[in-house]
């Protein structure tokens, strides 16, 4: 299965979960899609590889000053735990935020 197919599969699972009211699963699937895109983006940009879970990828994206602010902010919203949604930037559209990040990483 291609990387693009893996990303599409995760985003489709996120959509399904979102539509059935399973917001937590939608966030997890959106995060995994971002992690897949980020691994490929990093491999194409450097000799280094970055391995970590989806949250580690989101934290790395948030701190990458070479990325547009909109991408970093989407990563911050997507990585905020549900328990912190009242005190930190929180994604009410995890699939949209994943799309912002993936769109940038797959075009760059």
Phi and psi in radians as a Rosetta constraint file:
Dihedral C 1 N 2 CA 2 C 2 CIRCULARHARMONIC -1.305 0.35
Dihedral N 2 CA 2 C 2 N 3 CIRCULARHARMONIC 2.851 0.35
Dihedral C 2 N 3 CA 3 C 3 CIRCULARHARMONIC -1.053 0.35
Dihedral N 3 CA 3 C 3 N 4 CIRCULARHARMONIC -0.753 0.35
Dihedral C 3 N 4 CA 4 C 4 CIRCULARHARMONIC -1.034 0.35
Dihedral N 4 CA 4 C 4 N 5 CIRCULARHARMONIC -0.733 0.35
Dihedral C 4 N 5 CA 5 C 5 CIRCULARHARMONIC -1.140 0.35
Dihedral N 5 CA 5 C 5 N 6 CIRCULARHARMONIC -0.682 0.35
Dihedral C 5 N 6 CA 6 C 6 CIRCULARHARMONIC -1.088 0.35
Dihedral N 6 CA 6 C 6 N 7 CIRCULARHARMONIC -0.765 0.35
Dihedral C 6 N 7 CA 7 C 7 CIRCULARHARMONIC -1.116 0.35
Dihedral N 7 CA 7 C 7 N 8 CIRCULARHARMONIC -0.801 0.35
Dihedral C 7 N 8 CA 8 C 8 CIRCULARHARMONIC -1.076 0.35
Dihedral N 8 CA 8 C 8 N 9 CIRCULARHARMONIC -0.667 0.35
Dihedral C 8 N 9 CA 9 C 9 CIRCULARHARMONIC -1.116 0.35
Dihedral N 9 CA 9 C 9 N 10 CIRCULARHARMONIC -0.764 0.35
Dihedral C 9 N 10 CA 10 C 10 CIRCULARHARMONIC -1.138 0.35
Dihedral N 10 CA 10 C 10 N 11 CIRCULARHARMONIC -0.736 0.35
Dihedral C 10 N 11 CA 11 C 11 CIRCULARHARMONIC -1.167 0.35
Dihedral N 11 CA 11 C 11 N 12 CIRCULARHARMONIC -0.627 0.35
Dihedral C 11 N 12 CA 12 C 12 CIRCULARHARMONIC -1.158 0.35
Dihedral N 12 CA 12 C 12 N 13 CIRCULARHARMONIC -0.704 0.35
Dihedral C 12 N 13 CA 13 C 13 CIRCULARHARMONIC -1.121 0.35
Dihedral N 13 CA 13 C 13 N 14 CIRCULARHARMONIC -0.659 0.35
Dihedral C 13 N 14 CA 14 C 14 CIRCULARHARMONIC -1.108 0.35
Dihedral N 14 CA 14 C 14 N 15 CIRCULARHARMONIC -0.769 0.35
Dihedral C 14 N 15 CA 15 C 15 CIRCULARHARMONIC -1.043 0.35
Dihedral N 15 CA 15 C 15 N 16 CIRCULARHARMONIC -0.811 0.35
Dihedral C 15 N 16 CA 16 C 16 CIRCULARHARMONIC -1.071 0.35
Dihedral N 16 CA 16 C 16 N 17 CIRCULARHARMONIC -0.810 0.35
Dihedral C 16 N 17 CA 17 C 17 CIRCULARHARMONIC -1.086 0.35
Dihedral N 17 CA 17 C 17 N 18 CIRCULARHARMONIC -0.739 0.35
Dihedral C 17 N 18 CA 18 C 18 CIRCULARHARMONIC -1.076 0.35
Dihedral N 18 CA 18 C 18 N 19 CIRCULARHARMONIC -0.783 0.35
Dihedral C 18 N 19 CA 19 C 19 CIRCULARHARMONIC -1.165 0.35
Dihedral N 19 CA 19 C 19 N 20 CIRCULARHARMONIC -0.451 0.35
Dihedral C 19 N 20 CA 20 C 20 CIRCULARHARMONIC -1.673 0.35
Dihedral N 20 CA 20 C 20 N 21 CIRCULARHARMONIC 0.135 0.35
Dihedral C 20 N 21 CA 21 C 21 CIRCULARHARMONIC 1.449 0.35
Dihedral N 21 CA 21 C 21 N 22 CIRCULARHARMONIC 0.219 0.35
Dihedral C 21 N 22 CA 22 C 22 CIRCULARHARMONIC -1.679 0.35
Dihedral N 22 CA 22 C 22 N 23 CIRCULARHARMONIC 1.307 0.35
Dihedral C 22 N 23 CA 23 C 23 CIRCULARHARMONIC -1.052 0.35
Dihedral N 23 CA 23 C 23 N 24 CIRCULARHARMONIC -0.666 0.35
Dihedral C 23 N 24 CA 24 C 24 CIRCULARHARMONIC -1.082 0.35
Dihedral N 24 CA 24 C 24 N 25 CIRCULARHARMONIC -0.805 0.35
Dihedral C 24 N 25 CA 25 C 25 CIRCULARHARMONIC -1.153 0.35
Dihedral N 25 CA 25 C 25 N 26 CIRCULARHARMONIC -0.643 0.35
Dihedral C 25 N 26 CA 26 C 26 CIRCULARHARMONIC -1.055 0.35
Dihedral N 26 CA 26 C 26 N 27 CIRCULARHARMONIC -0.745 0.35
Dihedral C 26 N 27 CA 27 C 27 CIRCULARHARMONIC -1.127 0.35
Dihedral N 27 CA 27 C 27 N 28 CIRCULARHARMONIC -0.751 0.35
Dihedral C 27 N 28 CA 28 C 28 CIRCULARHARMONIC -1.083 0.35
Dihedral N 28 CA 28 C 28 N 29 CIRCULARHARMONIC -0.800 0.35
Dihedral C 28 N 29 CA 29 C 29 CIRCULARHARMONIC -1.141 0.35
Dihedral N 29 CA 29 C 29 N 30 CIRCULARHARMONIC -0.716 0.35
Dihedral C 29 N 30 CA 30 C 30 CIRCULARHARMONIC -1.093 0.35
Dihedral N 30 CA 30 C 30 N 31 CIRCULARHARMONIC -0.725 0.35
Dihedral C 30 N 31 CA 31 C 31 CIRCULARHARMONIC -1.098 0.35
Dihedral N 31 CA 31 C 31 N 32 CIRCULARHARMONIC -0.746 0.35
Dihedral C 31 N 32 CA 32 C 32 CIRCULARHARMONIC -1.114 0.35
Dihedral N 32 CA 32 C 32 N 33 CIRCULARHARMONIC -0.676 0.35
Dihedral C 32 N 33 CA 33 C 33 CIRCULARHARMONIC -1.064 0.35
Dihedral N 33 CA 33 C 33 N 34 CIRCULARHARMONIC -0.745 0.35
Dihedral C 33 N 34 CA 34 C 34 CIRCULARHARMONIC -1.096 0.35
Dihedral N 34 CA 34 C 34 N 35 CIRCULARHARMONIC -0.746 0.35
Dihedral C 34 N 35 CA 35 C 35 CIRCULARHARMONIC -1.072 0.35
Dihedral N 35 CA 35 C 35 N 36 CIRCULARHARMONIC -0.719 0.35
Dihedral C 35 N 36 CA 36 C 36 CIRCULARHARMONIC -1.081 0.35
Dihedral N 36 CA 36 C 36 N 37 CIRCULARHARMONIC -0.836 0.35
Dihedral C 36 N 37 CA 37 C 37 CIRCULARHARMONIC -1.095 0.35
Dihedral N 37 CA 37 C 37 N 38 CIRCULARHARMONIC -0.682 0.35
Dihedral C 37 N 38 CA 38 C 38 CIRCULARHARMONIC -1.182 0.35
Dihedral N 38 CA 38 C 38 N 39 CIRCULARHARMONIC -0.703 0.35
Dihedral C 38 N 39 CA 39 C 39 CIRCULARHARMONIC -1.030 0.35
Dihedral N 39 CA 39 C 39 N 40 CIRCULARHARMONIC -0.792 0.35
Dihedral C 39 N 40 CA 40 C 40 CIRCULARHARMONIC -1.152 0.35
Dihedral N 40 CA 40 C 40 N 41 CIRCULARHARMONIC -0.761 0.35
Dihedral C 40 N 41 CA 41 C 41 CIRCULARHARMONIC -1.032 0.35
Dihedral N 41 CA 41 C 41 N 42 CIRCULARHARMONIC -0.774 0.35
Dihedral C 41 N 42 CA 42 C 42 CIRCULARHARMONIC -1.166 0.35
Dihedral N 42 CA 42 C 42 N 43 CIRCULARHARMONIC -0.714 0.35
Dihedral C 42 N 43 CA 43 C 43 CIRCULARHARMONIC -1.091 0.35
Dihedral N 43 CA 43 C 43 N 44 CIRCULARHARMONIC -0.608 0.35
Dihedral C 43 N 44 CA 44 C 44 CIRCULARHARMONIC -1.372 0.35
Dihedral N 44 CA 44 C 44 N 45 CIRCULARHARMONIC -0.306 0.35
Dihedral C 44 N 45 CA 45 C 45 CIRCULARHARMONIC -1.795 0.35
Dihedral N 45 CA 45 C 45 N 46 CIRCULARHARMONIC -0.252 0.35
Dihedral C 45 N 46 CA 46 C 46 CIRCULARHARMONIC -2.706 0.35
Dihedral N 46 CA 46 C 46 N 47 CIRCULARHARMONIC 3.013 0.35
Dihedral C 46 N 47 CA 47 C 47 CIRCULARHARMONIC -1.393 0.35
Dihedral N 47 CA 47 C 47 N 48 CIRCULARHARMONIC -0.284 0.35
Dihedral C 47 N 48 CA 48 C 48 CIRCULARHARMONIC -1.479 0.35
Dihedral N 48 CA 48 C 48 N 49 CIRCULARHARMONIC 2.616 0.35
Dihedral C 48 N 49 CA 49 C 49 CIRCULARHARMONIC -2.003 0.35
Dihedral N 49 CA 49 C 49 N 50 CIRCULARHARMONIC 2.635 0.35
Dihedral C 49 N 50 CA 50 C 50 CIRCULARHARMONIC -2.147 0.35
Dihedral N 50 CA 50 C 50 N 51 CIRCULARHARMONIC 2.053 0.35
Dihedral C 50 N 51 CA 51 C 51 CIRCULARHARMONIC -2.030 0.35
Dihedral N 51 CA 51 C 51 N 52 CIRCULARHARMONIC 2.350 0.35
Dihedral C 51 N 52 CA 52 C 52 CIRCULARHARMONIC -3.141 0.35
Dihedral N 52 CA 52 C 52 N 53 CIRCULARHARMONIC 3.033 0.35
Dihedral C 52 N 53 CA 53 C 53 CIRCULARHARMONIC -1.320 0.35
Dihedral N 53 CA 53 C 53 N 54 CIRCULARHARMONIC 3.082 0.35
Dihedral C 53 N 54 CA 54 C 54 CIRCULARHARMONIC -1.032 0.35
Dihedral N 54 CA 54 C 54 N 55 CIRCULARHARMONIC -0.673 0.35
Dihedral C 54 N 55 CA 55 C 55 CIRCULARHARMONIC -1.149 0.35
Dihedral N 55 CA 55 C 55 N 56 CIRCULARHARMONIC -0.655 0.35
Dihedral C 55 N 56 CA 56 C 56 CIRCULARHARMONIC -1.105 0.35
Dihedral N 56 CA 56 C 56 N 57 CIRCULARHARMONIC -0.683 0.35
Dihedral C 56 N 57 CA 57 C 57 CIRCULARHARMONIC -1.135 0.35
Dihedral N 57 CA 57 C 57 N 58 CIRCULARHARMONIC -0.742 0.35
Dihedral C 57 N 58 CA 58 C 58 CIRCULARHARMONIC -1.110 0.35
Dihedral N 58 CA 58 C 58 N 59 CIRCULARHARMONIC -0.702 0.35
Dihedral C 58 N 59 CA 59 C 59 CIRCULARHARMONIC -1.130 0.35
Dihedral N 59 CA 59 C 59 N 60 CIRCULARHARMONIC -0.685 0.35
Dihedral C 59 N 60 CA 60 C 60 CIRCULARHARMONIC -1.110 0.35
Dihedral N 60 CA 60 C 60 N 61 CIRCULARHARMONIC -0.746 0.35
Dihedral C 60 N 61 CA 61 C 61 CIRCULARHARMONIC -1.106 0.35
Dihedral N 61 CA 61 C 61 N 62 CIRCULARHARMONIC -0.748 0.35
Dihedral C 61 N 62 CA 62 C 62 CIRCULARHARMONIC -1.001 0.35
Dihedral N 62 CA 62 C 62 N 63 CIRCULARHARMONIC -0.603 0.35
Dihedral C 62 N 63 CA 63 C 63 CIRCULARHARMONIC -1.645 0.35
Dihedral N 63 CA 63 C 63 N 64 CIRCULARHARMONIC -0.056 0.35
Dihedral C 63 N 64 CA 64 C 64 CIRCULARHARMONIC -1.434 0.35
Dihedral N 64 CA 64 C 64 N 65 CIRCULARHARMONIC 1.803 0.35
Dihedral C 64 N 65 CA 65 C 65 CIRCULARHARMONIC -1.215 0.35
Dihedral N 65 CA 65 C 65 N 66 CIRCULARHARMONIC -0.197 0.35
Dihedral C 65 N 66 CA 66 C 66 CIRCULARHARMONIC -1.418 0.35
Dihedral N 66 CA 66 C 66 N 67 CIRCULARHARMONIC -0.192 0.35
Dihedral C 66 N 67 CA 67 C 67 CIRCULARHARMONIC -1.585 0.35
Dihedral N 67 CA 67 C 67 N 68 CIRCULARHARMONIC 2.652 0.35
Dihedral C 67 N 68 CA 68 C 68 CIRCULARHARMONIC -1.064 0.35
Dihedral N 68 CA 68 C 68 N 69 CIRCULARHARMONIC 2.624 0.35
Dihedral C 68 N 69 CA 69 C 69 CIRCULARHARMONIC -0.991 0.35
Dihedral N 69 CA 69 C 69 N 70 CIRCULARHARMONIC -0.684 0.35
Dihedral C 69 N 70 CA 70 C 70 CIRCULARHARMONIC -1.066 0.35
Dihedral N 70 CA 70 C 70 N 71 CIRCULARHARMONIC -0.614 0.35
Dihedral C 70 N 71 CA 71 C 71 CIRCULARHARMONIC -1.243 0.35
Dihedral N 71 CA 71 C 71 N 72 CIRCULARHARMONIC -0.788 0.35
Dihedral C 71 N 72 CA 72 C 72 CIRCULARHARMONIC -1.088 0.35
Dihedral N 72 CA 72 C 72 N 73 CIRCULARHARMONIC -0.710 0.35
Dihedral C 72 N 73 CA 73 C 73 CIRCULARHARMONIC -1.176 0.35
Dihedral N 73 CA 73 C 73 N 74 CIRCULARHARMONIC -0.679 0.35
Dihedral C 73 N 74 CA 74 C 74 CIRCULARHARMONIC -1.098 0.35
Dihedral N 74 CA 74 C 74 N 75 CIRCULARHARMONIC -0.704 0.35
Dihedral C 74 N 75 CA 75 C 75 CIRCULARHARMONIC -1.125 0.35
Dihedral N 75 CA 75 C 75 N 76 CIRCULARHARMONIC -0.683 0.35
Dihedral C 75 N 76 CA 76 C 76 CIRCULARHARMONIC -1.123 0.35
Dihedral N 76 CA 76 C 76 N 77 CIRCULARHARMONIC -0.810 0.35
Dihedral C 76 N 77 CA 77 C 77 CIRCULARHARMONIC -1.077 0.35
Dihedral N 77 CA 77 C 77 N 78 CIRCULARHARMONIC -0.752 0.35
Dihedral C 77 N 78 CA 78 C 78 CIRCULARHARMONIC -1.217 0.35
Dihedral N 78 CA 78 C 78 N 79 CIRCULARHARMONIC -0.479 0.35
Dihedral C 78 N 79 CA 79 C 79 CIRCULARHARMONIC -1.540 0.35
Dihedral N 79 CA 79 C 79 N 80 CIRCULARHARMONIC -0.203 0.35
Dihedral C 79 N 80 CA 80 C 80 CIRCULARHARMONIC -1.182 0.35
Dihedral N 80 CA 80 C 80 N 81 CIRCULARHARMONIC 2.267 0.35
Dihedral C 80 N 81 CA 81 C 81 CIRCULARHARMONIC -1.207 0.35
Dihedral N 81 CA 81 C 81 N 82 CIRCULARHARMONIC 2.611 0.35
Dihedral C 81 N 82 CA 82 C 82 CIRCULARHARMONIC -1.001 0.35
Dihedral N 82 CA 82 C 82 N 83 CIRCULARHARMONIC -0.592 0.35
Dihedral C 82 N 83 CA 83 C 83 CIRCULARHARMONIC -1.194 0.35
Dihedral N 83 CA 83 C 83 N 84 CIRCULARHARMONIC -0.286 0.35
Dihedral C 83 N 84 CA 84 C 84 CIRCULARHARMONIC -1.888 0.35
Dihedral N 84 CA 84 C 84 N 85 CIRCULARHARMONIC 0.162 0.35
Dihedral C 84 N 85 CA 85 C 85 CIRCULARHARMONIC -1.113 0.35
Dihedral N 85 CA 85 C 85 N 86 CIRCULARHARMONIC -0.364 0.35
Dihedral C 85 N 86 CA 86 C 86 CIRCULARHARMONIC -1.531 0.35
Dihedral N 86 CA 86 C 86 N 87 CIRCULARHARMONIC -0.217 0.35
Dihedral C 86 N 87 CA 87 C 87 CIRCULARHARMONIC -2.111 0.35
Dihedral N 87 CA 87 C 87 N 88 CIRCULARHARMONIC -0.011 0.35
Dihedral C 87 N 88 CA 88 C 88 CIRCULARHARMONIC -2.498 0.35
Dihedral N 88 CA 88 C 88 N 89 CIRCULARHARMONIC 2.848 0.35
Dihedral C 88 N 89 CA 89 C 89 CIRCULARHARMONIC -1.018 0.35
Dihedral N 89 CA 89 C 89 N 90 CIRCULARHARMONIC 2.246 0.35
Dihedral C 89 N 90 CA 90 C 90 CIRCULARHARMONIC -2.324 0.35
Dihedral N 90 CA 90 C 90 N 91 CIRCULARHARMONIC 2.419 0.35
Dihedral C 90 N 91 CA 91 C 91 CIRCULARHARMONIC -1.446 0.35
Dihedral N 91 CA 91 C 91 N 92 CIRCULARHARMONIC 2.070 0.35
Dihedral C 91 N 92 CA 92 C 92 CIRCULARHARMONIC -1.609 0.35
Dihedral N 92 CA 92 C 92 N 93 CIRCULARHARMONIC -0.061 0.35
Dihedral C 92 N 93 CA 93 C 93 CIRCULARHARMONIC -2.393 0.35
Dihedral N 93 CA 93 C 93 N 94 CIRCULARHARMONIC 1.299 0.35
Dihedral C 93 N 94 CA 94 C 94 CIRCULARHARMONIC -1.076 0.35
Dihedral N 94 CA 94 C 94 N 95 CIRCULARHARMONIC -0.580 0.35
Dihedral C 94 N 95 CA 95 C 95 CIRCULARHARMONIC -1.236 0.35
Dihedral N 95 CA 95 C 95 N 96 CIRCULARHARMONIC -0.684 0.35
Dihedral C 95 N 96 CA 96 C 96 CIRCULARHARMONIC -1.128 0.35
Dihedral N 96 CA 96 C 96 N 97 CIRCULARHARMONIC -0.752 0.35
Dihedral C 96 N 97 CA 97 C 97 CIRCULARHARMONIC -1.123 0.35
Dihedral N 97 CA 97 C 97 N 98 CIRCULARHARMONIC -0.708 0.35
Dihedral C 97 N 98 CA 98 C 98 CIRCULARHARMONIC -1.074 0.35
Dihedral N 98 CA 98 C 98 N 99 CIRCULARHARMONIC -0.693 0.35
Dihedral C 98 N 99 CA 99 C 99 CIRCULARHARMONIC -1.082 0.35
Dihedral N 99 CA 99 C 99 N 100 CIRCULARHARMONIC -0.681 0.35
Dihedral C 99 N 100 CA 100 C 100 CIRCULARHARMONIC -1.060 0.35
Dihedral N 100 CA 100 C 100 N 101 CIRCULARHARMONIC -0.821 0.35
Dihedral C 100 N 101 CA 101 C 101 CIRCULARHARMONIC -1.192 0.35
Dihedral N 101 CA 101 C 101 N 102 CIRCULARHARMONIC -0.894 0.35
Dihedral C 101 N 102 CA 102 C 102 CIRCULARHARMONIC -1.098 0.35
Dihedral N 102 CA 102 C 102 N 103 CIRCULARHARMONIC -0.703 0.35
Dihedral C 102 N 103 CA 103 C 103 CIRCULARHARMONIC -0.990 0.35
Dihedral N 103 CA 103 C 103 N 104 CIRCULARHARMONIC -0.735 0.35
Dihedral C 103 N 104 CA 104 C 104 CIRCULARHARMONIC -1.247 0.35
Dihedral N 104 CA 104 C 104 N 105 CIRCULARHARMONIC -0.779 0.35
Dihedral C 104 N 105 CA 105 C 105 CIRCULARHARMONIC -1.190 0.35
Dihedral N 105 CA 105 C 105 N 106 CIRCULARHARMONIC -0.544 0.35
Dihedral C 105 N 106 CA 106 C 106 CIRCULARHARMONIC -1.518 0.35
Dihedral N 106 CA 106 C 106 N 107 CIRCULARHARMONIC -0.236 0.35
Dihedral C 106 N 107 CA 107 C 107 CIRCULARHARMONIC -1.650 0.35
Dihedral N 107 CA 107 C 107 N 108 CIRCULARHARMONIC -0.613 0.35
